[in-house]
Amino acid sequence: MRAVTSTELRDHLLRGKPYAFDPYRGTDLAQGVPRPFKAAKLGLEPFRYCPLCGRRMVTQVLPNGWTARCSRHGEISSYLFEH
């Protein structure tokens, strides 16, 4: 398996740019914004789909957070959303 070295997803999220796809369902946000899950609104739900391309991401849930990796856009972690 090839290692993902892109930081495009992380950089996109850190700049606060809008998502193209719903990170929880993978739906195209140009079609409308779906109602968010209650857990997602509380920040408890990890990303399952890449917000840039809509591909299913490899998501790992850990006791202290989560990580999610897109095969094209790189990896993000829940620590990016902590204040």
C-alpha positions, -999 to +999 in steps of 0.1 A: +000+000+000+013+034-010+017+060+018-003+091+015+019+122+017-006+149+007-016+175+033-043+190+011-072+179+033-056+191+065-046+225+049-081+229+035-097+224+069-072+246+088-080+275+064-117+271+072-127+266+036-162+252+029-167+215+022-177+201-012-191+169+003-207+159+036-180+143+057-205+120+074-226+108+045-205+116+014-233+135-004-226+164-027-233+196-008-241+214-040-274+193-039-283+209-005-271+206+030-285+175+049-296+178+085-266+169+106-265+139+131-269+149+167-235+133+174-219+153+146-233+185+159-217+177+193-184+169+176-185+132+186-189+117+151-156+112+131-154+120+094-163+090+072-160+106+038-135+131+024-150+166+023-130+174-008-138+144-031-166+124-013-145+092-012-149+068+017-120+074+041-102+049+064-114+061+098-099+049+131-117+057+164-094+058+194-102+064+231-089+100+229-101+110+194-101+098+158-081+098+126-094+097+090-073+092+058-083+099+022-063+080-004-059+112-024-060+141+000-042+129+031-050+124+068-068+145+094-073+140+131-098+151+157-072+173+173-077+198+144-112+205+158-103+209+194-103+244+209 
